Structures are given as structure tokens and as C-alpha cells.
Amino acid sequence: MNWQEYIMSDEEVLLGKPTIKGTRISVEHIVGLLAQGWTEKEILENFPRLTKESLQAVFLYIQDCFSDGLLFTPKRKTA
């Protein structure tokens, strides 16, 4: 699966935050729901424009961000 088919970033939509194509639902919002304990089923029931594939794309997007080092903050050395 290619996450680019499901996730986009447009400066005119949510200030350029990555969103699910065709929606104003951000990747950040989906991750937040999962972090709060929502299940995939609950998300799909509450956001009918989303699909299982679009949720999978969120995880692939995050995986790519980690592998590119975009979500990694190195520990700071203390003096």
C-alpha cells in the first residue's frame, strides 16, 4: 500500500497538517483517538468517510516519518 494515495498535506486545509484525502481529519487526530483508547471499529463508526485502508495509511505514514527521522528527538546532553 502507498500511503500517499490516502494522506495529503495542503496549506489551505488545517494549515497544512497531514490529513486523510477528501476529509478534514488529520493524522494527528486519528493518532490522538487511538492514544485515548479508541478502537479501529469506533473510529470507522464515528467517521464514516474513513476506511480500513485510510487507517492503515496513517500507520504507514507514521512509520515513514520514523524511518526518515522526522519524529525522533535525540536526548540532549547535560553539562
N, C-alpha and C positions, 0 to 999 in steps of 0.2 A: 504494500500500500504506500502511496505517496501522500504525505500529509499536506503538501502544497495544494492538492485538489480540494481540501476541506477547510484550510485555515488561510486567512489573508490578513494583511495589515494595510489600512487606508487611513491617512491622516484626517479624513473627514468623518470617520466612524470611530467613536470612542478615543479620539486623539491619537489614533494610530496603534492602539493596543491590538495584539493579535486576536482575531475573532473567528468564529465559525462562519464560513461563507454563507451569505444570504440571511444572516441574522445580525443582531447587535449583542450577541452573547460572547463575552470574552473568554479566552483560555483561562485567564486568571479567575474568573467567576466559577468556571467548571471545577478547577482545582480547589478553590475555596469550598465549594459544596462537598466535594469528596473528602476534604480535610475535616469537615464538620460531621462526617459520618453518613452522608447521603449515599445511597446505592445507585448503581447504574440504572436500575429499574425506576427508582424515584426521579432521577434526573430526566429520563426519557418520558415519563408520565407528565412531569411538570413543564417540560419544554418540548412539545410535540414536533417542532421543526428540526430537532436533533435526531440523529440516527446512531446506531451502534458504531457505524463506521466513523462518524464525526467524533465520537468519544475516543475511539481508538486513535484517530489522528491527533487528538490532544496529547495522548501519551507519546506518540512518535515524535511530535513536535518538541515536547519536553526532553525526550531522550536526545534528540539532535542538539538542543541547547546545551545540555550537559556535556555531550561529546565535543562540542565546539568551545567549551569553557565559558559560555555565557552566563551560567548560573553558579559558577564556582567563585567563592570569595576566599582567597588564601588567608591563613591566620597571620595576624600582624605580630611581628617580633616586639617584645617589650624590652626596654633597656634596663 
